[in-house]
Amino acid sequence: MIVWINGTFGAGKSSTARELVDLIPNSTLYDPELTGGGLRRLLPAKRLAEVEDYQDLPIWRRLVVDTAAALLAEVGGVLVVPMTLLRQEYRDEIFGGLAARRIDVRHVLLAPEETILRQRIDGRAEYDDPEVDARVREWCHRHLPSYRAALDWLAADAYTLDTSALTVAEAARAVADAVRADRITPCGIVQTPEPTGETLAAGVLLFDEQGRFLLVDPTYKPGWEFPGGVVEPGEPPARAGMREVAEEIGLELDAVPRLLLVDWERPKPPGYGGLRLLFDGGTLRTADAERLRLPGAELRDWRFVTEEEAAELLPPVRYRRLHWALRARERGTVLNLEAGDPVG
């Protein structure tokens, strides 16, 4: 289990987490700031200059998941992780990656009143260098608007603790009590376990009456996707696509969808690749489209888009797959692709 201590910069996450590991038996502290510091030594200066915050680096988000999972495998027990996450898509990606490893995340938000928070930020003096302390205080103040903008989803997702009148020790005890009493429920983000070899996945293209097709926005990984998922052992691929459509958006397809293409996805460590099938699920009537629903833990959003709009939403490999699936639909044929390019 992971107890993730969230909150804006200056909310007291690190000091609370240090107290917390003394209150929760068999717990270990992991600060992802260390991972960010390591990347400053590993990545070229040019790459680092492209981002303002190391959280914007995909490698940081992957390493946080990998490091947390490796630590738990090594020491077991509870991992206490103090880290600010104000972008929902980053929270989704990290917590989804942990869910893929079957690791429960208990999400805690330290939320003092803003006036108290500002006072605490202004009183911070962690370094012996006044200029460094001033830059840290300025950084914390600069991120308060982002924190306020994120409060809606944070409050809905996390166990919120108002620490306005609490000392660090009192806040840690309150979190420990909530963990022991099981008042902090596991984060609801779900994801299938990470594959151990090549996988077979089935996606379904569903069209509206204007000829646009449906894309969904998963909570557990970046980028939009077609409805669909991994084919279970012994399951017919087309039926797997139908099952995923029903599970993801609540729509029962009347007929088995027609195959549009088969694409072999090249292994790209740490991914294993495998076969990706796209099926034509046909045109949805307006009434059917209005009945679409989302399971909040798995999908964040859905929309019907044109091919041009999809280019801005899909990762390149999925967009190439989509492009050729639409050509196959126009021609009434089935295409065989390797890494997004037709062959044969």
C-alpha positions as CSV (number, residue, x, y, z in Angstrom):
1,M,0.0,0.0,0.0
2,I,1.0,3.6,-0.7
3,V,-0.1,6.6,1.4
4,W,0.4,9.5,-1.0
5,I,0.6,12.8,0.7
6,N,-0.6,15.6,-1.7
7,G,-1.0,19.3,-1.3
8,T,0.4,22.4,-2.8
9,F,4.0,23.5,-2.4
10,G,4.5,24.6,1.2
11,A,1.6,22.6,2.7
12,G,3.9,20.5,4.9
13,K,3.9,17.3,3.0
14,S,7.5,16.2,3.6
15,S,7.6,17.1,7.3
16,T,4.2,15.3,7.8
17,A,5.5,12.3,5.9
18,R,8.6,12.0,8.0
19,E,6.5,12.0,11.2
20,L,4.1,9.5,9.6
21,V,6.6,6.8,9.0
22,D,7.2,6.6,12.8
23,L,3.4,6.2,13.4
24,I,2.6,3.5,10.7
25,P,4.3,0.2,11.4
26,N,6.6,-1.2,8.7
27,S,6.5,2.0,6.6
28,T,9.2,3.5,4.4
29,L,9.6,7.0,3.1
30,Y,10.0,7.6,-0.6
31,D,10.4,11.2,-1.8
32,P,10.0,11.5,-5.6
33,E,12.1,14.7,-5.4
34,L,15.1,12.4,-5.3
35,T,14.1,11.0,-8.6
36,G,13.8,14.5,-10.0
37,G,17.2,15.3,-8.7
38,G,18.7,12.2,-10.3
39,L,17.3,13.2,-13.7
40,R,19.1,16.5,-13.5
41,R,22.3,14.4,-13.5
42,L,21.1,11.9,-16.2
43,L,19.4,14.0,-18.8
44,P,21.1,16.3,-21.3
45,A,20.8,20.0,-20.3
46,K,19.0,20.7,-23.6
47,R,16.2,18.3,-22.6
48,L,15.9,19.7,-19.1
49,A,15.7,23.2,-20.5
50,E,12.5,22.2,-22.5
51,V,10.4,21.9,-19.3
52,E,9.8,24.1,-16.3
53,D,9.0,21.3,-13.9
54,Y,10.5,17.7,-14.0
55,Q,6.9,16.4,-13.6
56,D,6.4,17.3,-17.2
57,L,9.1,14.7,-18.2
58,P,7.4,11.4,-19.1
59,I,10.5,9.6,-17.8
60,W,10.0,11.1,-14.3
61,R,6.4,9.8,-14.1
62,R,7.5,6.4,-15.2
63,L,10.4,6.3,-12.8
64,V,8.2,7.3,-9.9
65,V,5.9,4.3,-10.6
66,D,8.9,1.9,-11.1
67,T,10.8,3.1,-8.1
68,A,7.7,3.0,-5.8
69,A,6.9,-0.6,-7.0
70,A,10.5,-1.7,-6.6
71,L,10.7,-0.3,-3.1
72,L,7.6,-2.1,-2.0
73,A,8.8,-5.3,-3.6
74,E,12.1,-4.9,-1.6
75,V,10.9,-3.8,1.8
76,G,7.1,-4.5,1.8
77,G,4.7,-2.8,4.2
78,V,3.6,0.7,3.5
79,L,5.3,3.4,1.4
80,V,4.7,7.0,2.4
81,V,5.1,9.3,-0.6
82,P,5.0,13.1,-0.1
83,M,4.6,14.7,-3.6
84,T,2.5,17.5,-5.0
85,L,0.3,16.4,-8.0
86,L,-1.8,19.3,-9.3
87,R,-2.3,18.1,-12.8
88,Q,-5.0,15.5,-13.0
89,E,-3.6,13.7,-16.0
90,Y,-0.3,13.2,-14.2
91,R,-2.1,11.9,-11.1
92,D,-4.1,9.5,-13.4
93,E,-1.0,8.3,-15.1
94,I,1.0,7.6,-11.9
95,F,-1.8,6.1,-9.9
96,G,-2.9,4.1,-12.9
97,G,0.6,2.7,-13.3
98,L,0.6,1.7,-9.7
99,A,-2.8,0.1,-10.1
100,A,-1.4,-1.9,-12.9
101,R,1.0,-3.4,-10.4
102,R,-1.9,-4.1,-8.1
103,I,-0.7,-1.5,-5.6
104,D,-3.4,0.3,-3.6
105,V,-2.9,4.1,-3.3
106,R,-4.5,6.0,-0.4
107,H,-4.6,9.6,-1.5
108,V,-4.4,12.3,1.3
109,L,-4.6,16.0,0.7
110,L,-3.2,18.4,3.3
111,A,-5.4,21.5,2.9
112,P,-4.8,24.4,5.3
113,E,-6.8,27.6,4.7
114,E,-5.0,29.8,2.2
115,T,-4.2,32.6,4.6
116,I,-2.6,30.1,6.9
117,L,-0.8,28.5,4.0
118,R,0.6,31.8,2.8
119,Q,1.9,32.6,6.3
120,R,3.6,29.2,6.5
121,I,5.2,29.8,3.1
122,D,6.5,33.2,4.1
123,G,8.0,31.7,7.2
124,R,9.9,29.0,5.4
125,A,13.7,29.1,5.8
126,E,15.1,25.6,5.1
127,Y,18.4,26.6,3.6
128,D,21.3,28.6,4.9
129,D,21.2,30.8,1.8
130,P,18.6,33.7,2.0
131,E,18.5,33.9,-1.8
132,V,17.7,30.2,-2.1
133,D,15.0,30.5,0.5
134,A,13.5,33.5,-1.2
135,R,13.3,31.6,-4.5
136,V,11.6,28.6,-2.8
137,R,9.0,30.9,-1.2
138,E,8.4,32.6,-4.6
139,W,8.0,29.1,-6.2
140,C,5.4,28.1,-3.6
141,H,3.4,31.3,-4.0
142,R,3.5,31.1,-7.8
143,H,1.8,27.6,-7.7
144,L,-1.1,28.7,-5.5
145,P,-3.4,29.5,-8.5
146,S,-2.8,26.0,-9.9
147,Y,-3.6,24.5,-6.6
148,R,-6.9,26.5,-6.4
149,A,-7.8,25.3,-9.9
150,A,-7.1,21.7,-9.0
151,L,-9.1,21.7,-5.7
152,D,-12.4,20.4,-7.3
153,W,-10.9,17.1,-8.5
154,L,-8.5,16.9,-5.6
155,A,-11.3,17.2,-3.0
156,A,-13.3,14.6,-4.9
157,D,-10.5,12.1,-5.1
158,A,-8.5,12.5,-1.9
159,Y,-9.1,12.2,1.8
160,T,-8.9,15.9,2.7
161,L,-7.3,17.0,6.0
162,D,-7.6,20.7,7.1
163,T,-4.3,21.3,8.8
164,S,-4.9,25.0,9.5
165,A,-4.9,24.5,13.3
166,L,-2.7,21.4,13.4
167,T,1.0,21.0,14.1
168,V,3.0,18.7,11.9
169,A,2.9,16.0,14.5
170,E,-0.9,16.4,14.9
171,A,-1.4,16.2,11.2
172,A,0.7,13.0,11.0
173,R,-1.3,11.4,13.8
174,A,-4.6,12.4,12.1
175,V,-3.4,10.7,8.9
176,A,-2.2,7.6,10.7
177,D,-5.5,7.3,12.6
178,A,-7.4,7.6,9.3
179,V,-5.2,4.9,7.7
180,R,-5.6,2.5,10.7
181,A,-9.4,3.1,10.7
182,D,-9.6,2.5,7.0
183,R,-11.3,5.9,6.4
184,I,-9.0,6.5,3.4
185,T,-10.3,4.3,0.6
186,P,-8.1,3.1,-2.2
187,C,-7.9,5.3,-5.2
188,G,-10.5,4.2,-7.8
189,I,-8.3,4.4,-10.9
190,V,-8.1,1.0,-12.5
191,Q,-5.9,-0.6,-15.1
192,T,-5.3,-4.1,-16.3
193,P,-2.0,-5.6,-15.0
194,E,1.0,-4.8,-17.0
195,P,1.8,-7.5,-19.6
196,T,4.6,-9.9,-19.3
197,G,4.7,-10.6,-23.0
198,E,3.2,-9.5,-26.3
199,T,-0.5,-8.8,-26.1
200,L,-3.6,-8.9,-28.4
201,A,-5.9,-5.9,-28.1
202,A,-9.1,-5.1,-29.9
203,G,-10.4,-1.6,-30.6
204,V,-13.8,-0.6,-32.0
205,L,-14.5,2.5,-34.2
206,L,-18.0,3.8,-33.6
207,F,-19.4,6.6,-35.8
208,D,-22.0,9.2,-35.4
209,E,-24.5,10.3,-38.1
210,Q,-22.1,13.1,-39.2
211,G,-19.4,10.5,-40.0
212,R,-17.2,11.4,-37.0
213,F,-15.8,8.6,-34.8
214,L,-15.7,8.1,-31.0
215,L,-12.5,8.5,-28.9
216,V,-12.2,8.1,-25.2
217,D,-9.8,9.7,-22.7
218,P,-8.4,7.0,-20.2
219,T,-7.6,8.1,-16.7
220,Y,-4.7,5.7,-16.4
221,K,-2.5,6.7,-19.3
222,P,-1.8,9.8,-21.4
223,G,-3.4,10.4,-24.8
224,W,-6.8,9.5,-26.2
225,E,-7.8,6.0,-27.4
226,F,-10.4,4.0,-29.2
227,P,-12.9,2.1,-27.1
228,G,-11.5,-1.4,-26.5
229,G,-8.9,-3.2,-24.6
230,V,-6.8,-6.4,-24.1
231,V,-8.3,-9.7,-25.4
232,E,-8.6,-12.2,-22.5
233,P,-7.2,-15.7,-22.9
234,G,-9.7,-17.8,-24.9
235,E,-11.8,-14.8,-25.9
236,P,-12.7,-14.1,-29.6
237,P,-11.1,-10.7,-30.5
238,A,-14.3,-9.2,-31.9
239,R,-16.3,-10.3,-28.9
240,A,-13.6,-8.7,-26.7
241,G,-14.1,-5.4,-28.5
242,M,-17.9,-5.7,-27.9
243,R,-17.3,-6.5,-24.2
244,E,-14.9,-3.5,-23.7
245,V,-17.4,-1.1,-25.4
246,A,-20.1,-2.3,-23.0
247,E,-17.8,-1.9,-20.0
248,E,-16.4,1.4,-21.0
249,I,-19.3,3.4,-22.3
250,G,-22.4,1.3,-21.5
251,L,-23.3,0.4,-25.0
252,E,-24.3,-3.1,-26.1
253,L,-23.5,-3.6,-29.8
254,D,-26.2,-5.5,-31.8
255,A,-23.9,-7.2,-34.2
256,V,-20.3,-8.5,-34.2
257,P,-18.2,-5.7,-35.7
258,R,-16.3,-6.1,-39.0
259,L,-12.5,-6.3,-38.9
260,L,-10.8,-3.3,-40.5
261,L,-7.1,-3.9,-39.9
262,V,-4.5,-5.9,-38.1
263,D,-1.4,-3.9,-36.9
264,W,1.7,-5.4,-35.4
265,E,3.0,-3.0,-32.7
266,R,6.7,-3.1,-32.4
267,P,8.1,-3.8,-28.8
268,K,9.3,-0.6,-27.3
269,P,10.8,-1.3,-23.8
270,P,9.3,-1.3,-21.3
271,G,6.3,-2.2,-23.5
272,Y,6.1,-5.6,-25.2
273,G,4.0,-4.7,-28.3
274,G,1.8,-7.3,-30.0
275,L,-1.1,-7.4,-32.3
276,R,-3.7,-4.6,-32.4
277,L,-7.0,-5.1,-34.2
278,L,-9.5,-2.4,-35.1
279,F,-13.1,-3.2,-35.9
280,D,-15.9,-1.2,-37.5
281,G,-18.7,-0.9,-34.9
282,G,-21.0,0.9,-37.3
283,T,-23.0,4.1,-37.0
284,L,-24.7,5.1,-33.7
285,R,-28.1,6.7,-33.9
286,T,-28.4,10.0,-32.1
287,A,-30.4,8.4,-29.3
288,D,-27.7,5.8,-28.8
289,A,-25.0,8.4,-28.6
290,E,-27.0,10.3,-25.9
291,R,-27.0,7.1,-23.8
292,L,-23.2,6.9,-23.6
293,R,-21.9,6.9,-20.0
294,L,-18.5,6.9,-18.5
295,P,-17.1,4.8,-15.6
296,G,-15.4,7.7,-13.7
297,A,-12.5,5.5,-12.4
298,E,-11.4,4.4,-15.9
299,L,-12.4,7.1,-18.5
300,R,-12.3,10.8,-18.0
301,D,-14.1,11.9,-21.2
302,W,-15.4,11.0,-24.6
303,R,-16.1,12.9,-27.8
304,F,-16.8,12.4,-31.5
305,V,-14.1,13.8,-33.7
306,T,-13.0,14.1,-37.3
307,E,-9.8,12.6,-38.6
308,E,-8.1,16.0,-38.6
309,E,-9.1,16.6,-34.9
310,A,-7.9,13.1,-34.0
311,A,-4.4,14.1,-35.1
312,E,-4.2,16.4,-32.1
313,L,-5.5,13.9,-29.6
314,L,-4.0,10.5,-30.5
315,P,-0.3,9.5,-30.1
316,P,1.3,9.1,-33.5
317,V,1.2,5.3,-33.6
318,R,-2.5,5.2,-32.9
319,Y,-3.2,8.0,-35.3
320,R,-1.5,6.0,-38.1
321,R,-3.6,3.0,-37.2
322,L,-6.7,5.1,-37.3
323,H,-5.8,6.6,-40.7
324,W,-5.4,3.2,-42.3
325,A,-8.6,1.9,-40.6
326,L,-10.6,4.7,-42.2
327,R,-9.1,3.9,-45.6
328,A,-9.9,0.3,-45.1
329,R,-13.5,1.2,-44.3
330,E,-13.8,3.4,-47.4
331,R,-12.5,0.6,-49.6
332,G,-14.4,-2.2,-47.9
333,T,-11.3,-4.2,-47.3
334,V,-9.0,-5.4,-44.5
335,L,-5.4,-4.1,-44.2
336,N,-2.4,-5.7,-42.7
337,L,0.0,-3.3,-41.0
338,E,3.4,-3.6,-39.4
339,A,4.2,-0.7,-36.9
340,G,1.5,1.4,-38.5
341,D,2.4,0.9,-42.2
342,P,0.6,-1.4,-44.7
343,V,2.4,-4.5,-45.9
344,G,1.5,-7.2,-48.4
